[in-house]
């Protein structure tokens, strides 16, 4: 175990009623208390709060009159929301859907990098279709929801702010208000009027793949941020432009306890007492509702075994009745299908619990039909449907949806210069500078002098996608290219600009090799992009995808001061990297403004960031939260050096505790992972090194020595290459676009049909061979032939009877950027 660093730290004050000391007491008390009844909340024990918006009698009368004219089909349509990848404007006209949305991988025309004009045109098309041309039916415009979670991050050219974990390190509510306002303006440019943000989860286990979407491990930061951010997005209650003009509809998510699931499992179960659920996870919602947030998203997760989307005691008893919420509750992606007794296409239980809008991306037609049938049959009470419809219509009236024109004719629409506008990027750059946390600074290496000879290394130095992370142009933040970020600045380019302005020299060398010895080296590295469950980890160790550690060690051994800039969506065990650096900066996921990193490294701005999460001393040290019994982090919650502090750090243990490993990575850097084996052979006769009659393997090079494996089939009979290991449950991963992805070079062949996971990939391999060099083969997990997805032991099985030689450098589960095999 490494040295435990204990320091007294002073937290920057925030305007919130929830303090660290109080929260520490709450956490300890909650952890010790007994489990409450299975998923049943006692609403009378929750603080009461009236809605900050008084109901407008005239508006309510309009809604009543409108509902009296609506057909039953229109009412049902209002409570159903479809994804743009599974709906057409004609569907809105026929089924009267009250809203549409785009999931992380849904875009106009199916193009992840569709230009902003395409977004605006599609918004017009849906709007026009939603306006009934039946003289017997009232006109009810639709609205469009989007995950604008760190800026308008689905659209090329938009300003990309740091993810919430970095913003939590700032402790600056004023910038949060600006970020909300800028995000709303850039959304209005493309005609979209509703965001599924902010995420105000309190994250208690950093193995969770959504850790970076939370502001911190206590309710303190999220509670202080919720109000300013909601007001930035929506405007202030009572102002003429509240929800209108440059403002949009915001969503507080995911209600409730999503960051507290056991084991950090996405969509898992928060196993805790009602007192802890109320004291630790509810304060940010009280703050968001006080600021007037108009939408709340029910969580995928459960509380003590009961799915939130079907929990009436929380959605109705607590949220609507006790907290005074009079907006509408929207579900998450087919989350209603996980409620007991439900399917994706039938779930009256969710409506009865208090859900107002089903998020039914590809199941919208089925849920529309079953809900309509249920109301007609009397199994769904009309008053339940009417209450949900009224809530959505109330928000539409408040937002002026009935009084406005089509999206392209509204103020700000089509003003594409506002996407990534200089003033917007300046705010993002300031946020980046405030978010950086200095963890080590031996010998006061930082700040650097920009007039020096600077070497910039690391595989993430000149990669905007890496610094932006998940929910950036695509769901997982993968599959993009540099030209997709026309208004962004990589960390390397930000450094180069400042050094050149100071008449120094800056050189980019990813592997750290140089001709002239530099005065200092900056190594930028970290996690590769991920989102949601694909980012779930078995431990909190950093799994490097490149050889950055060797680069750092080599540079330091040459007497060159090494500054590590670490990009990550959570605090991770990085002891070897701390040992190999003179200064270590936690830069989180800074977004589009890499120049903000350079501002602090070279002293133009001070280090101000403080840890919003405790930093682990061991790779298996999670959950790890301030207030826990035997709390012993490497760096405590609230820790963060300034350049004036003595920042030396003694040697740390480099022994990784536990098996660890990234469950989504199967083979990389020449090695199989997580106890798996690469086996070769025919039928059930498999071995690590069989005779070469049918198939053989040898180490090969791609970027580094022996970082790949070459597999050769002789063509004398059918044989397979198999990655074998303990069974894993891939059911959740198969519910979407997750694929088995193989980075491969075809050295010879194929001479006959080749299958991967039972799917024919012959044509794809031939295309790679023809193009020359490396390519990807990707088979969607839902297409694996004959696999029990709950118990997959051999996720990779490549088989052929013909001659074939391939070199494989990486095998993983993830979102494919190309090479996807059609499995129909």
N, C-alpha and C positions, 0 to 999 in steps of 0.2 A: 504494500500500500504506500502511495506517495505521501509526501509532506502535506499536512493540512494547514492551509494558510488562513490565519484568523486576523482580521483587521476590523477596527471600528470604522464604520462608514456613515456618512451623513447623506440621507436621501433628500433630493430636491423636493421642496414642498409642492403638493398638488391641491387644488381646490376640491376636496372631497371629504365627506364625513367619515370615511372609512380609513383608519390609520393602520400602519403595519403592526403595532403592538396589539391592537384590538383583534386584528385578523389572526395573529399568531395564537391568541387565546381561543378564538373560534375554531381554528383548525385542530388544535389539540383536544378541545372538548368534543368536537364532532367525531374525531377518530376514535375516542374512547367510549362514546355512547353506543347504546344497543341499536341493532337494526330495527327499523320501524316496520309496520305492516307492509306486505308486499306491494309496493308501488302505489299506495293510497295516501294522499296528502290530506292534512286536516287544515282546511283553508282558514279557519278562524284563528289559527296560531300564526298566520302570516301577517305582516304589517299591512294595514289598509291604506290605499292611496287613491284619491279621486282622479279621474281623467283631467288633464290640464286644459282640455278643450271642451267648453260647454256645448252640449247639443244645441244646434240651431233649429228651433221649431219649424221655421219656414223650409229649411232644407229637408227635415224629416218628413214634412208634409209632401214635398215634391217626390221623395223616395216612395212614400206610401202610394201616391197617385201613379207613379211610374210602375210600381210592382203590380198594381191592379190591372194595368194594361198588358203586362208581359204574359207571354204564353208559358206554359210549363216547360217547354223545350228551351226557351230563353233563360228561364231561371236556372235550370240544370246546367246550361252552358256557362253561366257566370261562375259556377263553382268548379269548373274543370279547366285545367291549363295544359296545353300541349307544347312539345318542343318543336322548334322550326324545322328540325330535320325530319319530323314525322307528321307535319301538318302543311297544308297549303292555304293560301288566302281563301280559296273556295270552301275549305273545311270550316273556316270561321263563319262564312255566310250561311252554310247549311246547318251547322251545329251551335252557332251563337256563342262560341267560346269567349269567356270574359277576358282572357289573357293568353298570351303566348310567352315563351321564354326560349333562351338558347343555352343549352348545356355547354360545358367547357370545350367540347369538340364539335359544336354545331355553329355553323356560320353561313352567311348568304352564299348560295351556290355550292355549299360544301367545301369552300376554300378557306383554310385557316387564316390566310393573309388577304382576304377580300378587302378591297379598298373601302374607305369610309363611305363613298358615294353609294356603294352597293347596300350597305347597312341602312342608309337613309331611304333608298328606294324600296327596300323590303318593308321597312316600317310603314311607308305610305301604302304599300299593297295590302298589308294586314289591316291597317286602319280603314281603308276604303271598303274592304270586304266585310268588316264588322258592322258597317253602317247599313242597317236593314233597308232594303228597297221595297219591302212589303208595306203598303199603306196601313195595314191592320196592326202592324207591330211597331213598338216604339224603337227609337234609335238609341243604341247602347254601344258606344265606342269601346274597343279593346285597349288594353295596355300591354306593354312588353317589359318583361323582367330579365335581368342580366347579372352575372357575377362580376361586377366592377369592384373587386375587393382590394386592389392596391392601385387605384386609378382606373381609367376606362381600358382595362388591360386586355380586352379581347380584340381591340382595334389597332391596326398598324399606325404607328406615328404618335399614339397617345402618350401622355406623361405617365411614367411608371414610378410610383412612390415606393419607398421601402415597405416590405411586408410588415404586418402588425408587430412581430417580435422586435424588429428594429425600432418601430415607432414607440413601443413600450420602453425601450432603453432611453428614449429622449426625455421622458417625463415633461412634455411640453404641450398642454392642452390648446394653446393658441395656434400652434402649427396644425394641430388636428382639425380645427375649424376651417383653416385655409385649405387643407387637403380635401375635406368634404366638399367645399364650395367649388374647387377646381374640377374635381371628379364629376360633379353634377353638370357643370358647364360643358365639359367635353362629351358627356353623354348626350346632352341636348343637341350637340352638333350633328349627331347621327340619328336623332329622332327617338331615342329611347328614354322612357320616363320612370323607370323603377329599377333599383339595384337591390340585390340580395346581400346587403352589407349595412351595418358593420357586424363582423363576428365579435361577440363579446364573451366568448368562452373563457373560463378560468382553467388553465391547463395544469393538471396535477401529475401527469406521467409523460415524460418527454419522449417515450417510445412512440407516441401517437404521431401519425403522419401529418396531422394538421396543427402540430405545435406552433408553427410559425404564424398561423392565423390568429393565435391568441396574443394578447398584450402582456401576459405574465402569469405567474403561478399563484398570485393572490388576487383578490377582487379589487385591490386598491387602484391599480392603473386603469383597468377597464371601466371602473365606476367613475373615475375622474375624466375619462375620455369620451364615454358614451354620449353625454349631453352635447359637448362641443362638436363632435363629429356628426351626430344626427342633425344638429342645427346648421352645420355647414352644408350638408346634403339637401335638407328640406327647407332651410330658412327658419326664421323664428316664428313661433305661434303669434298670431295677431298682425304680423307684417303682411302687406298687400301681396308680396311675392312668395308667401309661404306655400310650398309645394308647386309653385308656378314659375313661369319665366325661366330664370337660370337655375331653378331648384327642381328636385325630383323626389320621388317617394323612396324612403329608406326602409330597411328591414333589419331588425335585431334578431340575431341567430346564434346558436341553435338551442331553443328552449327545451329542456333545461338540463344542465349537468353533463353536456357532451364532452367536456374536457376532463371528466372525472371517471371515465370508464375503467374497469378493472384491466390491468395489464396494458393500458394505453391502446386498447383495441378499438379501431374505428367501427362505429355503429354498435359498440358493445354495451355493457351493462354497468351503470354507475351504482355500485353497491355501497350504500351509506345510509346513515340515519336521515330522517326528515330535517332535523335541526341543522345538520351539516349542509344538506342541499340548500336549505333556506339561507343560512348565514354566509356560505362561501360563494355560491353560484348565482343567487338572486340579486344582490345589490346592483350589478350593472344594468339589469333589466328595469329596476325601479328608476334608475337614472335615465335610461333611454326613453321610457314611457313618459317621464316627467318632461322630457324635451319634445314630446309629441310624435315619436316614431309611429308610423301608420301601419306597419306590417311586422309581424313576428313569424319567424319560421320555426315550426316544430322540429325537434331533433329526430334523426334516425335512431338514436340510442335509446336505451331503456333505463329505468330507475327501479332497482330491486326487482328485476324480472319483467316489468311491464313497459312496453314500447310507449314512448312519449306521444307518438301520433295517435294513440288510442287511449291516452290517460285523461279521462274526464276530470278527475280531481285536480289536475294541474292546469290543463288547457282552459277549462271553464271555471272551476272552483277558485283557483289561485289567480291565473292570468287575467281572465275577463271579469270575474266578480270581485276578487280581493285587490288586485292591482289596478282595477279600473280601466282596462284596455278596451277601447271601443272601435279599434281598427279591425283588420282581418288577419287570421292565422292561415299561413300557407304551409303546405307540406314540403318535404324534400323529395328527391328523385325516387318516385315509386315507393316512398317510405310507408305509405298506407298498406302496401302489400305485405309488409312484415308484421302488421298487427294480427294478433291471434284471431283465427277464423276468417281472415281476409285473403284475397288475392290481389294482384295488380289491377284487375278489371272489376273487382267487386269489393267494396268495403264501407257499408253503411255505419260500421262501428266508429270509424274516424269522424264522420260527420256528427254522430251522436256525442262524441267526446269533446267536440269544439273546433275541429278543423273546418275552415271556411272555403279553402281552395285546394283541390287535389292537384299536386304536381305530378302529372301523369304523362311523362315525355312521349312514350310510344304506346301507352295503354289508354290514352285519353278517350278514344271512341268506345272502348269497352266499359270504362267507368261511367261515361256519359249514358250509355244504354242501360246499364244496371241500376244507376241512380234514378233515371227516369222511370224505369219499371218499378223500382221500389216505392217511389212516391205514388205512382198510379195504383199500386196494390195496397197502399196504406202501411207498408212495413217501415217506410221512412216517413215520420210525421212531417206534415207540411210546415209546421212552425220551425222545425230544425232547418229545413231548406231556406225558408224565408229569412231566418236570422242571419244565415251565412250570406245570402244575396244582399240583404240590407247593409251588412258591414262592408262588403266590397263596393257597393254603389255609394255608400257614404264617403269612402276614400276617393272614389272617382269624382264625386261632386266637389269635395274639398280641394282636390287638385285641379279643378276647372276642366276636367276631361270633356264634359258635356258642352262646354262653352267655347272650346278652342277649335282650331282647324287641323287639317292633316299635318303630320310631323314636319314635312319639308317646308311648310308655310309658317312655322312658328319662329319666334325670335331665336337667334343663334344657330338654327338649323342650316347646314350646308356651309358654315363658316369654318372650313377645314384648317385654316391657318391657326385656329385656336387649339387644335390637337398638338400637344407638345409645344405650345407657345413659349417664348423665352421667359415670360413672367411666371408661367406655370412651372417650368423646369427649374427656375431659380428657387422656388419654394421646395421642390423635391430635393434639390442640391443641399439646401440648408438642413432639411430633415436628415439626409444621409450623414452630414457632418455631425449632427447632434446625436445620431444613433450609435456611432462607433464606441466600443468599449475597450479600453486599454487594459490588458490583463498582465502584461509583463513589459518591463522597459529597463533591462540591465544596462548599466553604464549610461543611462540617459541617452540612448541612441536616438530616440524620437524627441522632438521633431527633427527631421532631416533638413539639411540645407539644400534648397533646390538648385544651387549652382554647382553641385557635386556631379561626379560621374556615377550615374545610377543604372544598375542592371535590373530589369523587371523580368521575372521568371514565373513559372507555374502555369498549369493547364487552364486556369480560369482567368488569366490576366487580361486577355483581349476577347472576352466572350460575354456579350450582354445577356444572352439567354441564361447563362450560369448565374450571373449576378441578379437576374430578375426572378428566377425560381418558377414554381408552379403557378397555375392560373395566369399564364402569360401567352396570349395568342392561341394556345391550346390548353386543354385540361391539365395535363401533367407538365406543361411548359417545355415539352420536347418537340423535336421535328422542325424547328425553325432554322433560319439561316440569317447571317449578318444583315443582309439587305432588308430584312423584315423590321429593322429598328432604325429607320432613317433619322430620327430625332434624338437618338441616344448616344451616350458617351461611355465607352468601356473604361474600366479602371486604368488600363494601360494608357489609353489616349488622354485621360485626365492627368495622369502623372507626366506623360511626355510634354503636354502643353505647358505645365507649370515649370518643368525643368528647362525647357527651351526658352521660355520667357526670362528665366534667370541666367541664361547663357551657359547652362550646364549641358550635359549630354545624357540622353536616355536611350537605352538599347533594350529591345524586346528579344528574349531568348527563352523559350518555353522550358527547355531542359537545363537552363542555367549555365550553358557553356559560353565562354567569352574569349576574345583575342586580347583585349586590354583589360587588365584587372580593374574592376570598379571600386569606388569608394564605399558603396553599400549596395545591397541587393534587397529587392522587395519581391517576395514570393507569394503569389495569389493563387489560392487553391480552396477546395472545399467540396461540399455535397453537389451531386448532379441534381437537376430539377425533379420534383415529384409533387404529388398532391394526394390528399385523402389516403385511402388504405394502401396505395402503392408505396407510401412513405412510412408505413408502420415498420418498426424495427424490433428485433428480439432483445437488444441491449442499447446502450447509449455510446458505443464506441464508433469512432469515425472510420468508415471503410473507404480508403482511398482508391480511386479508379485509375490513378497514374502513379508515377514514382516520385512524387513531390518531396517525400521525406529524404530520399537519397540526394536529391538536388540540394536541399537545405543543408544536409550534413556535409556534402562536398564543398559547398560555398563557405561554410563556417570553418571547416578544416583548413581552408586556404587563407584564413584570417580576414574574411570579408564579413562585416556586420550584416546579419540577416534579420529583416523585418517580415514577419508572417502576417498576411492578411487573410483571415479565414472566413469563407462564405458558408453559412449554414442556416438551416431552418430551426435549429434548436441548439442548446449547449451540448457538447459531445466530449467524450473522453479523448483527449488529444495529447496526452503526456509526452509521447515521443517527439511531437512537433514543438511543444513548449520547450523541451530540452534542446532541440536543434535550432532554436531561434534566440536572438538577442532581445527582440521585441515582438509581442504577439497582440494582434488586434482582432477582436470579434466584430466583423463587419456585417453579419447577418445576411440578408438578401436585399441589397440596397436599391435595386430597380434600375432605371435608365440613366441615373446621374452618377457615373463613376468619378466625375471630377470632385464630387463631395468627399470622396475618400482621400484624394490628393490634397484637398484643402487642409485636412487635419494632419496627414503625414508630414507635410512640409511647414506646419505651424501657422498657416494663414488663419486657421480657426483652432480653438482649444479642444482637447478631449473633454467631453462632458457626459458621455453616456454611462449609465449605471445598469448592471445586470437586472433584467426583469425576471430571470429564472436563475436558480442556483446551478452552479457549474460542478459537474461530478468529479470526484476524486478517483473513482473506480468505474470501469466500463459496465458493471452490473448494478451501479448505484442509482436505482430508480424504483419507485417514486422517490424524489428528493425535493422536499419543500420546506421553506422556512417555517419554524414552529414545530416540526416533527421531533419526536423523541430521538435522542442521539444524533441530532443534526450535525453532520460533519462534511460539508462540501469542500471542494478545493478552493472555490471562490464563492462567497456567500451572496445571496440575494441582495441587490443594492451595491455590490462591489464595482469599482471602476476607478482606475488610476487617473491622475492628471499628469501632465508632463513634468510638474514640479515634484511629484512624489518619488520616493526611492522605490524603484520598480524591479529590484532584483528578485529572483526566484531560485531557490535551491533545486538540486537535481530531483527529479520525480521518478517514481517507479514506472517502468515501461511494460510491466507484466499485465497482459489483458486477462481480466477475470471472466470465467465462463467461456462457453463455446462461441457466443456472439455470432456475428455474421449477418449479412443482408439477405433476408429470405427470398428476395426477388432476383438476386444474383446467383447464377448457377455455375458459371465458369468465367474466369477473368485472370489476366496476367499469368497465363500458363497453368493455373491451378483450379481444381474444382473446389466448391465451397460447402460449408455446413455439413461436413462429414460424408459428402457424396463420393461416388467413384465413377470413373470413366471406364466402362466395360465394352469389350468388343467380342463379336462372335456370331454364331448362327443359332436361331431358335432359342432354346433355353440354355444352350451352352455358351455362357458368357464368361469372360475373364479379362483381367486388366491387361495382360500381355499374351494373347493366344498365339499359336503358330501363324505365320504370315500367309498361309495358303489362301485364305479368303479376305482377310482384312488386317491392317496393321496401323500403328501410330508412331509418331516421333515428334520430339519438340521442334518448334519452329519459331521464327522471329517475325514480329510485325513492326513494333516501335522499339521495343527493348529486347534484350537477349532472352530467348525462350519464353516469350509472353504469349505464345499461341501453340496450337497443336495441329499437326498435319495428319489426316486420316486417309488411308488409301485402300480402296476396294480393288481386288484383282480381276473381278468379273468372272470368276470360276464358280460362282454360286451366290445365293442370297446371304447377306450378312448385315449386321446392324452395329451402329455405334450408339451406346446408351449411357445416359447419366442416371445412376441408380442411387437411391438413398431412402431415408425414412419417409413414410407417407406424409404429404402435406395437403391441407384443405384449400382448394382453389375455387370454391363455389362463389365466393364474393368477387374474386378477380374475373371470373367468367361472365359476370353480369355487367357487361359493358364491352369496351374495345380493347381490353388488355390482351396482349399476344405473347407467344413464345418467340423471342427475337434472337436471331443468330447472325453475328457478324462473320462473314465468310468470304474467302477467295477461292475460286474454282481453278485449280491447277491443271486438271485434265478431266475430260468427259463433260457431262455424264453420257455413258454409252447406252443407258437404258433408263426406265422409269425409276424415280427416286421419291420416297415418301418421308415426311417429317411429321411425327405425331399422327401417322396414318393418312395424311393429306399429300396429294401429289404436288411436289415442288420442282418437278423436272424443268418446266419452262422457265421458272424463275432462276434456277441455277444456270441454265443455258444463256439467259439474258445477262447474268453477271459475268459469265465466261466471255461472252461476246464483247462486253464493254471493257473487260480487263480490270484488274485491280480488285478492290474490296466492295462488297455490297451487303445488303441485308435480306434475309428471308424471315418472314413473320407469319405465324399461324395463329389466328385468334384462339384463345383458350376454349371458347365455347365450341370450337370445331374439332377438338382433339377426338380422334376416333376411338371408341371403346373405352374411354376413360371414366372412371368413377371420380368425379371432380372433388369429392369430399376426401378421397384417399389416393392422391396421385403419387406414386412411388417413382415413376420413370417419366418425368416431364419432357425429356429430350430423347427421341428414338429416331435415328436416321437410318433408312434401310434401302438397299438396292442390290440387284443381282448383276448389274453391269459394272464395267470398269469406271472408277471415279476416284479422283484425288481432290480433297478440299483442305484448306487451312482455316481453322476456326480460332478466332481471337476472343470472342465473348458470347455468352449465352445468358439471357435474362428474361424476366417477365417485365413488360412495360407497354407503353403506347407507341405503336410503330410509326416512324416517320416516312417509311417507304417499304416496298417489297412485300406488301400484305397479300397473302394468298386468299383467293376467293374460295370459300368452303361450301358453297352451295352445291 
